[in-house]
């Protein structure tokens, strides 16, 4: 069965780039009219633990981070349609209205007035990238973000400062509206049988780049903070960035399990199968929810992607 990962809902007024509302509504219409059974991540975890059967054509939805637009728009949209969804929250985002280096980099590149970006000082052997279109800015963002992910979070943050200086695109002291966080009171009001709140760490940093002590703090303290604020938080962790073997490994999976959490999700695409081993619960795959292509969503739901897995040997 597919588990889908959402992020932001596109909003031209605030400059948020993300899922188009009509595509999300189209996806919810599709599962309603084609015999799919949306279930909560909580129900999926219970089924995996108990080795009980899942409903036919089951599908799960999740959303990462804890931004204001997610709580104000995405969660109510799903609840109104009676479709369960889990929101994974980075607690510093909510407690201190903080925003991590990757979000700052996004802002710096997309708000820069410069029309080209020489990325050679950042380790790339290529010509400067034009910043004359949204797509070119996305290309620059992907390249630089990928390089900075290899660094310790402090090095990544310094890299963002270097990019900001190169592009003369300052980093605001506080998060701009496009990166405004939700608050705990809103989340407590939203928490229900349809909406679960779960941990995504403290600072949205890549755990594999941290010492074991810092990685443990990110996982354990982040989970404890969510437990303090929510009535019935979901004990499932979401690895920031979430590529198995790159952003997290067996070390992080062990920490999550020892913290008493029932499982964890990655960002690696793939299907969840009922026969998965216990260790697999701590690295569950998810498909990225398409932002503007309903056909891609339908392919994942209809198991076309599973056929591709079998053909390519990725099972």
Secondary structure, DSSP 8 states (H G I E B T S, - for coil): -EEEEE--B-BTTTTB--B-HHHHHHHHHHHHHTT-EE--HHHHHHHHHHT----TTEEEEEEEE-BHHIIIIIHHHHHHTT--EEEEE-HHHHHS----HHHHHHHHHHH---SEE--GGGT--S--EE-SSHHHHHHHHHHHHHHHTTS-HHHHHHHHHHHHHHHT----SS--GGG-B--HHHHHHH-SSSEEEEE--SS---GGGS-HHHHHHHHHHHHHHHHHH-SS-B-EEE-SS--BTTTB-HHHHHHHHHTT--EEE-S------TT--TGGGGGB--EE--SS-HHHHHHHHTTHHHHHHHHHT--
